[in-house]
Amino acid sequence: MDDYRIRVAKALEMARAESGLSQKKLADKMGVGRTSIFRYEQGTMTPDASTIIKWFVLLHGRSFSTVLCLIQN
């Protein structure tokens, strides 16, 4: 798995965990299946940019620039 995919997966998992939502509850809010959330967090599937933005806005109201900072670190 490449470095970018790992950083994205960890940032997504961290944001969800910090919010206290289960994968199922987040999936319901995003209108996707729990399996998609699991795959994004494991890095076996990489979400497109609009999905990443939606994820962070739903969980924390974070801006796109915050998302990029989390992925880069």
N, CA and C of each residue as an Amber inpcrd file, in Angstrom:
protein
   219
   0.8480000  -1.1730000   0.0000000   0.0000000   0.0000000   0.0000000
   0.8970000   1.2400000   0.0000000   0.5610000   2.2260000  -0.8190000
   1.4190000   3.3960000  -0.9010000   1.2060000   4.3390000   0.2820000
   2.1630000   5.2240000   0.4880000   2.1980000   6.1200000   1.6360000
   0.9580000   7.0310000   1.6870000   0.5490000   7.5670000   0.5410000
  -0.6250000   8.4380000   0.4890000  -1.8640000   7.6970000   0.9770000
  -2.0750000   6.5030000   0.4920000  -3.2590000   5.7230000   0.8660000
  -3.2600000   5.4350000   2.3700000  -2.0940000   5.1450000   2.9280000
  -1.9880000   4.8860000   4.3650000  -2.3380000   6.1420000   5.1570000
  -1.8110000   7.2970000   4.7300000  -2.1050000   8.5560000   5.4370000
  -3.5820000   8.8900000   5.3720000  -4.1950000   8.7020000   4.2100000
  -5.6310000   8.9660000   4.0720000  -6.4140000   8.0430000   4.9970000
  -6.0960000   6.7650000   4.9790000  -6.8100000   5.7900000   5.8000000
  -6.7080000   6.1410000   7.2840000  -5.5060000   6.4780000   7.7430000
  -5.3180000   6.8040000   9.1560000  -6.0410000   8.0910000   9.5320000
  -6.0100000   9.0960000   8.6680000  -6.6930000  10.3600000   8.9490000
  -8.2020000  10.1540000   9.0290000  -8.7600000   9.3470000   8.1390000
 -10.1890000   9.0860000   8.1540000 -10.5910000   8.3200000   9.4150000
  -9.8170000   7.2970000   9.7470000 -10.1270000   6.5080000  10.9380000
 -10.0260000   7.3620000  12.2020000  -8.9870000   8.1940000  12.2800000
  -8.7880000   9.0440000  13.4430000  -9.9560000  10.0280000  13.5990000
 -10.3770000  10.6320000  12.5080000 -11.4790000  11.5940000  12.5700000
 -12.7650000  10.9250000  13.0400000 -13.0390000   9.7350000  12.5390000
 -14.2570000   9.0320000  12.9550000 -14.1720000   8.6430000  14.4230000
 -13.0360000   8.1190000  14.8370000 -12.8650000   7.6960000  16.2260000
 -13.0050000   8.8760000  17.1830000 -12.4270000  10.0130000  16.8290000
 -12.5240000  11.2100000  17.6690000 -13.9650000  11.6800000  17.8170000
 -14.7790000  11.4400000  16.8170000 -16.1710000  11.8880000  16.8510000
 -17.0440000  10.9770000  17.7090000 -16.5450000   9.7660000  17.9850000
 -17.3120000   8.8170000  18.7660000 -18.3480000   8.0370000  17.9720000
 -18.3380000   8.1850000  16.6490000 -19.2870000   7.4540000  15.8100000
 -18.7510000   6.0780000  15.4470000 -19.6450000   5.1310000  15.3620000
 -19.2820000   3.8150000  14.8490000 -19.1810000   3.9020000  13.3270000
 -18.5780000   2.8980000  12.7290000 -18.5290000   2.8560000  11.2630000
 -19.9400000   2.8340000  10.6900000 -20.8430000   2.1080000  11.3200000
 -22.2240000   2.0000000  10.8440000 -22.9320000   3.3520000  10.8930000
 -22.7890000   4.0780000  12.0050000 -23.4550000   5.3830000  12.1340000
 -22.9080000   6.3810000  11.1210000 -21.5930000   6.3660000  10.9160000
 -21.0110000   7.2660000   9.9170000 -21.4960000   6.8920000   8.5200000
 -21.5250000   5.6070000   8.2400000 -21.9940000   5.1440000   6.9240000
 -23.4210000   5.6210000   6.6710000 -24.2750000   5.5080000   7.6760000
 -25.6600000   5.9610000   7.5290000 -25.7280000   7.4550000   7.2340000
 -24.9190000   8.2600000   7.9430000 -24.8990000   9.7120000   7.7190000
 -24.4050000  10.0630000   6.3190000 -23.4640000   9.2560000   5.8110000
 -22.8830000   9.5450000   4.4930000 -23.6610000   8.9150000   3.3530000
 -24.5770000   8.0130000   3.6860000 -25.3570000   7.3600000   2.6430000
 -24.5920000   6.2780000   1.8980000 -23.6680000   5.6260000   2.6260000
 -22.9010000   4.5140000   2.0450000 -23.0180000   3.3130000   2.9720000
 -22.5260000   2.1720000   2.5470000 -22.5320000   0.9820000   3.3920000
 -21.3850000   1.0000000   4.3850000 -21.5470000   0.2870000   5.5020000
 -20.4930000   0.1940000   6.5050000 -19.2230000  -0.4130000   5.9240000
 -19.3930000  -1.3010000   4.9600000 -18.2340000  -1.9270000   4.3260000
 -17.3540000  -0.8860000   3.6400000 -17.9640000   0.1260000   3.0500000
 -17.1730000   1.1930000   2.4120000 -16.3310000   1.9260000   3.4420000
 -16.9280000   2.2630000   4.5770000 -16.1860000   2.9520000   5.6320000
 -15.0220000   2.0740000   6.1000000 -15.2960000   0.8000000   6.3270000
 -14.2510000  -0.1380000   6.7350000 -13.1200000  -0.1600000   5.7130000
 -13.4420000  -0.2570000   4.4400000 -12.4080000  -0.3270000   3.3920000
 -11.6120000   0.9690000   3.2910000 -12.2770000   2.1210000   3.4470000
 -11.5550000   3.3930000   3.4430000 -10.5560000   3.4290000   4.5940000
 -10.9940000   3.0040000   5.7790000 -10.1270000   3.0550000   6.9520000
  -9.0010000   2.0250000   6.9060000  -9.1910000   0.9430000   6.1950000
  -8.1470000  -0.0670000   6.0430000  -7.1990000   0.2630000   4.9020000
  -7.5910000   1.2100000   4.0510000  -6.7620000   1.5870000   2.9170000
  -6.9000000   0.6640000   1.7220000  -7.8960000  -0.2250000   1.7460000
  -8.0990000  -1.1170000   0.5990000  -8.9320000  -0.4510000  -0.4820000
  -9.5480000   0.6600000  -0.1350000 -10.3180000   1.4570000  -1.0950000
 -10.0280000   2.9150000  -0.7560000  -9.7330000   3.7210000  -1.7400000
  -9.4320000   5.1300000  -1.5030000 -10.6130000   5.9820000  -1.9420000
 -11.1460000   6.7960000  -1.0330000 -12.2760000   7.6440000  -1.3960000
 -11.8360000   8.7890000  -2.3090000 -12.7800000   9.2740000  -3.1100000
 -12.4610000  10.4430000  -3.9270000 -12.4770000  11.6850000  -3.0330000
 -12.0260000  12.7970000  -3.5710000 -11.8880000  14.0240000  -2.7850000
 -13.2090000  14.4860000  -2.1840000 -14.2860000  14.3890000  -2.9230000
 -15.5740000  14.8560000  -2.3890000 -16.0190000  14.0060000  -1.2040000
 -15.7040000  12.7160000  -1.2100000 -16.0440000  11.8470000  -0.0840000
 -15.2150000  12.2070000   1.1370000 -13.9500000  12.4910000   0.9530000
 -13.0840000  12.8880000   2.0660000 -13.5960000  14.1840000   2.6910000
 -13.9210000  15.1420000   1.8660000 -14.4160000  16.4250000   2.3750000
 -15.7170000  16.2210000   3.1380000 -16.6360000  15.4580000   2.5750000
 -17.9200000  15.1920000   3.2300000 -17.6930000  14.5230000   4.5800000
 -16.7820000  13.5600000   4.6500000 -16.4630000  12.8250000   5.8710000
 -16.0680000  13.7920000   6.9860000 -15.1060000  14.6790000   6.7030000
 -14.6040000  15.5880000   7.7220000 -15.6130000  16.6590000   8.0950000
 -16.3550000  17.1460000   7.1350000 -17.3670000  18.1550000   7.4400000
 -18.4610000  17.5510000   8.3200000 -18.9030000  16.3490000   8.0090000
 -19.9190000  15.6700000   8.8230000 -19.4460000  15.4400000  10.2510000
 -18.2090000  15.0440000  10.4040000 -17.7110000  14.6870000  11.7220000
 -17.2940000  15.8790000  12.5680000 -16.6410000  16.8420000  11.9510000
 -16.0210000  17.9000000  12.7450000 -16.2170000  19.3050000  12.1960000
 -16.8850000  19.4220000  11.0860000 -17.0110000  20.7410000  10.4940000
 -15.6710000  21.3020000  10.0460000 -14.7290000  20.3980000   9.8090000
 -13.3860000  20.8370000   9.4050000 -13.3810000  21.2690000   7.9460000
 -12.5270000  22.2190000   7.6790000 -12.4140000  22.7440000   6.3220000
 -11.5420000  21.8320000   5.4620000 -11.5610000  22.0770000   4.1770000
 -10.7430000  21.3150000   3.2450000  -9.2630000  21.4690000   3.5690000
  -8.8480000  22.6620000   3.9700000  -7.4270000  22.8660000   4.2920000
  -7.0160000  22.0320000   5.5070000  -7.9080000  21.8610000   6.4750000
  -7.6170000  21.0210000   7.6240000  -7.4560000  19.5750000   7.2010000
  -8.3260000  19.1260000   6.2860000  -8.2270000  17.7720000   5.7720000
  -6.8590000  17.5500000   5.1470000  -6.4060000  18.4770000   4.3290000
  -5.0990000  18.3400000   3.6800000  -3.9690000  18.2960000   4.6940000
  -4.0490000  19.0970000   5.7410000  -3.0160000  19.0860000   6.7780000
  -2.9530000  17.7430000   7.4850000  -4.1110000  17.1600000   7.7950000
  -4.1330000  15.8620000   8.4570000  -3.5390000  14.7730000   7.5730000
  -3.8220000  14.8280000   6.2930000  -3.3140000  13.8180000   5.3620000
  -1.8090000  13.9580000   5.1810000  -1.3120000  15.1860000   5.1730000
   0.1130000  15.4170000   4.9470000   0.9570000  15.0320000   6.1460000
   0.3720000  15.0270000   7.3420000   1.1450000  14.7310000   8.5660000
   1.1590000  13.2890000   8.8970000
